Amino acid sequence: MALKIYGVARSRAFRTLWMAAELGLEYEHIQVDFTGGTRQPAFLAINPNGHIPAIDDDGFRLWESMAINLYLAAKYGQAPFWPESHEDRGHAAQWSFWAMTEAEPHLITILRNRLLLPAEQRNEQAAAAAIAAMEAPLKVLDGALKGRDYLLGKDFTIADLNLSSVLSFAMFVKLDMSATPVAQAWLGKCLGRDGYKKARSLP
């Protein structure tokens, strides 16, 4: 099998597993996890940073989840999922990077201090500050989605998958999105897709 995806579904590798499901790709899922697997020489030869996900696509190796997803969409996707116009592809990249810079750091802070860290190591003040910091990006997203079904218009695209895969963390921490109902409804629609559910069922 030409495509190999390294990682586990409870990590950022989920984004790539969801992408593969949306594109209907056949692949070998190599379950590298955080309990030492990412630091083994065999995996470090794939990604010297020691992070997941990574892929090997018939000898072409790539890491960083958003780079992987944009690559897979460009190579294997079709319109409308992979947009035809340069402008829409630019916006797809914009929202993908925006997810990583404007939303994910705050969501990771909330996750760590509400769920992941041992109770004695959690910092509720940091979690509360991160929740407050999410208000501004959620308002930006809410405004961008008004009057349209998805980020680029009427169709679900790579932009929606990449951004909603990051914002799915909000569901785990039960982030209150009621002040941005358009964004909340959009996220629910994205996470209700069969591809999302298929990827979530993976180990």
Long-range contacts (C-beta under 8 A, 24 or more apart in sequence): 1-26, 1-27, 1-28, 2-57, 2-58, 3-27, 3-28, 3-55, 3-56, 3-57, 3-58, 4-28, 4-30, 4-55, 4-56, 4-57, 5-29, 5-30, 5-53, 5-55, 6-30, 6-32, 6-43, 6-46, 6-47, 6-52, 6-53, 6-54, 6-55, 6-56, 7-31, 7-32, 7-33, 7-52, 7-53, 7-54, 8-32, 8-33, 8-52, 8-202, 8-203, 9-199, 9-200, 9-201, 9-202, 9-203, 11-52, 11-53, 12-51, 12-52, 12-53, 12-65, 13-52, 13-53, 13-65, 14-165, 14-168, 14-199, 14-200, 15-53, 15-65, 15-66, 15-68, 15-69, 15-161, 15-162, 15-165, 15-166, 16-53, 16-55, 16-65, 16-68, 16-69, 16-72, 17-199, 17-202, 18-161, 18-165, 18-195, 18-196, 18-198, 18-199, 19-68, 19-69, 19-72, 19-73, 19-158, 19-161, 20-72, 20-199, 21-194, 21-195, 21-196, 21-198, 21-199, 22-81, 22-161, 22-193, 22-195, 23-72, 23-73, 23-76, 23-77, 23-81, 25-72, 25-76, 29-202, 29-203, 31-203, 66-96, 66-97, 66-99, 66-100, 66-162, 69-96, 69-158, 69-161, 69-162, 70-96, 70-158, 70-162, 73-158, 77-158, 80-152, 80-153, 80-155, 80-156, 80-157, 81-155, 81-156, 81-157, 81-158, 82-157, 82-158, 83-152, 83-157, 83-158, 88-152, 88-157, 91-151, 91-152, 91-159, 92-151, 92-152, 92-157, 92-158, 92-159, 92-162, 94-159, 95-151, 95-159, 95-162, 95-163, 96-158, 96-159, 96-162, 96-163, 98-137, 98-163, 99-162, 99-163, 99-165, 99-166, 99-167, 100-166, 102-137, 102-140, 103-134, 103-137, 103-163, 103-166, 103-167, 104-166, 104-169, 105-130, 106-130, 106-131, 106-133, 106-134, 106-137, 107-134, 107-166, 107-167, 107-169, 107-170, 107-173, 107-175, 108-169, 110-134, 110-169, 110-173, 110-175, 111-169, 111-172, 111-173, 114-173, 115-172, 115-173, 131-175, 134-170, 134-175, 135-179, 138-177, 138-179, 138-180, 138-183, 139-179, 139-180, 141-180, 141-183, 141-186, 142-180, 142-181, 142-182, 142-183, 145-182, 145-183, 145-186, 146-182, 149-186, 149-189, 150-186, 156-190, 156-193, 160-186, 160-190, 161-190, 164-190, 164-191, 168-196
